[in-house]
Amino acid sequence: MAARKSELLTRSRGRVAFAWTLVALCCGSHASHLLHSIGIHIGHGTFLDVLHNSYVKCGIAVVALFGPGRDILFDGLRAFKQGSPNMNSLVGFGSAAAFAISAVSELIGDGFFRHTRILTV
């Protein structure tokens, strides 16, 4: 029992560390935009140029949605299929819908979804 608990705790720590790494990448990218908008032009370089690429952001969003968010998505889908949706159903469908709109917007380009072109990471 204690070994199983320890294993679950270790796995949970790894998932949380992975999720926070994705958050740090996202926040670093947004922080550079914020600093640039107030006249502080630091952080220009290859790494941030890569992070500002929409397709890289899409990749990070896919990893976040199906990595740390996988349990929430599948638990919500399972509860919805059983006819008893829960909060994970709401969060999962909302996240999937936001991702789908952003992905379609990115694929279409500067078209119909121009103002929704923010990938939710």
N, C-alpha and C positions, 0 to 999 in steps of 0.2 A: 504494500500500500504506500509506504513512504517513498519507495523507489519510483513508483508510477507518478506520485505527486511531484517529486523532484524532476522527473522527465518532462512533465507538462509545464512546470514552471520554467525550465530551461528553454523549451520550445516557445513559450509565450514571450520570454525575454527577447529571443531572437526575432520574433515577429514585430515586437514593439520597436526594437532597434532598427529594423529594416524600414518600418513605417516612418520613424522619425528621420531617417536618412532621406527618404523621399520628400518629407516636409521641408527639410533643410535645403534640398535642391530647389524646390519650388520657391521658398521664401527668399533664397539668395538671388534668384532670377528677378523676382518682383522688387526686391530691395534695390537692385541695380537700376531698375527703371525709375523707382521713386527718387533715388539720389540724382539720376540724370535729369529728371524733371525740375529739380530745385537748383540745378546748376553745378552739381558736384559730379565731375566726369572721371570717376575712378572705376576700376574693375573691368576695363575694356581688355579683352583678350580672347584667346581661342576658346577657353572653357566656357565663358559666359556667352560667347557667340554661338557655341553649340547648344547651350541651354535655351537660348532665345529662338532656336529653330522650332517651328511649329510641329514638325514631324517628330522631333525628339520629345517635345512636350506630350505629344500624343502617345508615344511609347511609354513615357513615365506614367501617364494616366492609365494605360492598359495594365502596366505592372501594378499600380496601386489598386486598381479596381479588382483585378483577379489574383493579386497577391494577398496583402493584408485584408482586403475587403471581401475576399472569397467566402469566408464563413458567414458574413452578414448577408451577402447575396443569396447563397444557397439556403440558408435558414429561412430567409424571407420568402423565397420561392416555394420552399417546402410547406411553410405555413399557409401561404396563399392557395396552393393546390389542395390543401386539406380543408379549405373553406373557413379558415380562422386566421386571417392576416394579423400580423403583429407589427411592432415598430420596425423590425428589420425588413419587413415587406415594404414599408413606406420609404425607408432609407435606401434600400436596394433599388427599387423602381425609380426613385428620384435620381439617384446617382447614375443609373444606366441610361435614363432619359437625357440627363444633362450631357453625359458622354456622347450619346448618339447624336444629339443636335450639334455638338461641337465638332464631331468627326465628319458629319455630313457637310457642315459649314466649311471645314478645312478642305474637303475634297472638291466642293463646288467652287471655292475661291471667293472672290469679292462679289458675291451674288446676293441671293435672297436673305441668307442668314448673317449678313455682314456684322450686325451688332451683337450677335451671340457667339462670336468667334473666340471665346475664351475657353480653353480646355480646363476642366475642373480637376485639378491634381491635388 
